Amino acid sequence: MPSAVPGSSTSTRIYVGSIYWDISEEDIRAVFGAFGPLRTCQLVPNVETGKHKGYGFIDYVSTESAAQAVANMNGFELGGRPLKVGWAAGVQATPNVTSASSILSPQMATALQL
């Protein structure tokens, strides 16, 4: 099932950029899955290098999970680089977010400091 119409208050699709090249799609799924179930997670491939281009998109099952991820992960350092996390083109934020410290376990937070 596709996410809601971009720009609506029920959108669930977010953009994640500035991803370190050695971080895998599975790593991103594990980190962002802490905010709620993911519908899809895709890092954009670079056919020349065989790795990803350093950005991708995540579609959450719920708007609340997507909003928490955007609010808490933008600027979060992963693999030595601060992530750029926001709503996918035209998607607006929603209220009622929880801080990352209450969602990520201390072990997960430590593991993310690759």
Contacts in CASP RR format, 6 or more apart in sequence:
PFRMAT RR
TARGET T0000
AUTHOR 0000-0000-0000
METHOD contacts of the structure
MODEL  1
MPSAVPGSSTSTRIYVGSIYWDISEEDIRAVFGAFGPLRTCQLVPNVETG
KHKGYGFIDYVSTESAAQAVANMNGFELGGRPLKVGWAAGVQATPNVTSA
SSILSPQMATALQL
1 39 0 8 1.000
3 11 0 8 1.000
3 12 0 8 1.000
3 13 0 8 1.000
3 39 0 8 1.000
3 59 0 8 1.000
4 10 0 8 1.000
4 11 0 8 1.000
4 12 0 8 1.000
4 63 0 8 1.000
5 11 0 8 1.000
6 13 0 8 1.000
6 88 0 8 1.000
6 89 0 8 1.000
6 90 0 8 1.000
6 91 0 8 1.000
7 87 0 8 1.000
7 90 0 8 1.000
7 91 0 8 1.000
7 92 0 8 1.000
8 91 0 8 1.000
8 92 0 8 1.000
9 63 0 8 1.000
9 92 0 8 1.000
9 94 0 8 1.000
10 63 0 8 1.000
10 94 0 8 1.000
11 63 0 8 1.000
11 66 0 8 1.000
11 87 0 8 1.000
11 88 0 8 1.000
11 91 0 8 1.000
11 92 0 8 1.000
12 39 0 8 1.000
12 59 0 8 1.000
12 60 0 8 1.000
12 61 0 8 1.000
12 62 0 8 1.000
12 63 0 8 1.000
12 65 0 8 1.000
12 66 0 8 1.000
13 57 0 8 1.000
13 58 0 8 1.000
13 59 0 8 1.000
13 60 0 8 1.000
13 66 0 8 1.000
13 87 0 8 1.000
13 88 0 8 1.000
13 91 0 8 1.000
14 57 0 8 1.000
14 58 0 8 1.000
14 59 0 8 1.000
14 60 0 8 1.000
14 66 0 8 1.000
14 69 0 8 1.000
14 70 0 8 1.000
14 85 0 8 1.000
14 86 0 8 1.000
14 87 0 8 1.000
14 88 0 8 1.000
14 91 0 8 1.000
15 55 0 8 1.000
15 56 0 8 1.000
15 57 0 8 1.000
15 84 0 8 1.000
15 85 0 8 1.000
15 86 0 8 1.000
15 87 0 8 1.000
15 88 0 8 1.000
15 89 0 8 1.000
16 28 0 8 1.000
16 32 0 8 1.000
16 55 0 8 1.000
16 56 0 8 1.000
16 57 0 8 1.000
16 58 0 8 1.000
16 73 0 8 1.000
16 83 0 8 1.000
16 84 0 8 1.000
16 85 0 8 1.000
16 86 0 8 1.000
17 54 0 8 1.000
17 55 0 8 1.000
17 56 0 8 1.000
17 83 0 8 1.000
17 84 0 8 1.000
17 85 0 8 1.000
18 54 0 8 1.000
18 55 0 8 1.000
18 81 0 8 1.000
18 82 0 8 1.000
18 83 0 8 1.000
18 84 0 8 1.000
19 28 0 8 1.000
19 43 0 8 1.000
19 52 0 8 1.000
19 54 0 8 1.000
19 55 0 8 1.000
19 56 0 8 1.000
19 78 0 8 1.000
19 81 0 8 1.000
19 83 0 8 1.000
20 54 0 8 1.000
20 78 0 8 1.000
20 79 0 8 1.000
20 80 0 8 1.000
20 81 0 8 1.000
20 114 0 8 1.000
21 49 0 8 1.000
21 51 0 8 1.000
21 52 0 8 1.000
21 54 0 8 1.000
22 79 0 8 1.000
22 114 0 8 1.000
23 78 0 8 1.000
23 79 0 8 1.000
23 114 0 8 1.000
25 41 0 8 1.000
25 42 0 8 1.000
25 43 0 8 1.000
25 52 0 8 1.000
28 41 0 8 1.000
28 43 0 8 1.000
28 58 0 8 1.000
29 38 0 8 1.000
29 41 0 8 1.000
30 108 0 8 1.000
31 73 0 8 1.000
31 78 0 8 1.000
31 108 0 8 1.000
31 112 0 8 1.000
32 38 0 8 1.000
32 41 0 8 1.000
32 58 0 8 1.000
32 69 0 8 1.000
32 73 0 8 1.000
33 65 0 8 1.000
34 103 0 8 1.000
34 104 0 8 1.000
34 108 0 8 1.000
35 60 0 8 1.000
35 65 0 8 1.000
35 66 0 8 1.000
35 68 0 8 1.000
35 69 0 8 1.000
35 72 0 8 1.000
35 73 0 8 1.000
35 103 0 8 1.000
36 60 0 8 1.000
36 61 0 8 1.000
36 62 0 8 1.000
36 65 0 8 1.000
36 68 0 8 1.000
37 60 0 8 1.000
37 61 0 8 1.000
37 62 0 8 1.000
37 65 0 8 1.000
38 58 0 8 1.000
38 59 0 8 1.000
38 60 0 8 1.000
38 61 0 8 1.000
39 59 0 8 1.000
39 60 0 8 1.000
39 61 0 8 1.000
40 57 0 8 1.000
40 58 0 8 1.000
40 59 0 8 1.000
41 57 0 8 1.000
41 58 0 8 1.000
41 59 0 8 1.000
42 56 0 8 1.000
42 57 0 8 1.000
42 58 0 8 1.000
43 52 0 8 1.000
43 53 0 8 1.000
43 54 0 8 1.000
43 55 0 8 1.000
43 56 0 8 1.000
44 52 0 8 1.000
44 53 0 8 1.000
44 54 0 8 1.000
44 55 0 8 1.000
44 56 0 8 1.000
44 57 0 8 1.000
45 51 0 8 1.000
45 52 0 8 1.000
45 53 0 8 1.000
46 52 0 8 1.000
46 53 0 8 1.000
55 84 0 8 1.000
57 88 0 8 1.000
58 66 0 8 1.000
58 69 0 8 1.000
60 66 0 8 1.000
60 69 0 8 1.000
63 94 0 8 1.000
64 94 0 8 1.000
64 96 0 8 1.000
64 97 0 8 1.000
66 87 0 8 1.000
66 94 0 8 1.000
67 93 0 8 1.000
67 94 0 8 1.000
67 95 0 8 1.000
67 96 0 8 1.000
67 97 0 8 1.000
68 97 0 8 1.000
68 98 0 8 1.000
68 103 0 8 1.000
69 85 0 8 1.000
70 85 0 8 1.000
70 86 0 8 1.000
70 87 0 8 1.000
70 93 0 8 1.000
70 97 0 8 1.000
71 93 0 8 1.000
71 97 0 8 1.000
72 97 0 8 1.000
72 98 0 8 1.000
72 99 0 8 1.000
72 100 0 8 1.000
72 103 0 8 1.000
73 83 0 8 1.000
73 85 0 8 1.000
73 100 0 8 1.000
74 83 0 8 1.000
74 84 0 8 1.000
74 85 0 8 1.000
74 86 0 8 1.000
75 82 0 8 1.000
75 83 0 8 1.000
75 84 0 8 1.000
75 85 0 8 1.000
76 82 0 8 1.000
76 83 0 8 1.000
76 85 0 8 1.000
76 100 0 8 1.000
76 112 0 8 1.000
77 83 0 8 1.000
77 112 0 8 1.000
77 113 0 8 1.000
78 112 0 8 1.000
78 114 0 8 1.000
79 112 0 8 1.000
79 113 0 8 1.000
79 114 0 8 1.000
80 113 0 8 1.000
80 114 0 8 1.000
87 93 0 8 1.000
100 109 0 8 1.000
101 109 0 8 1.000
104 112 0 8 1.000
END
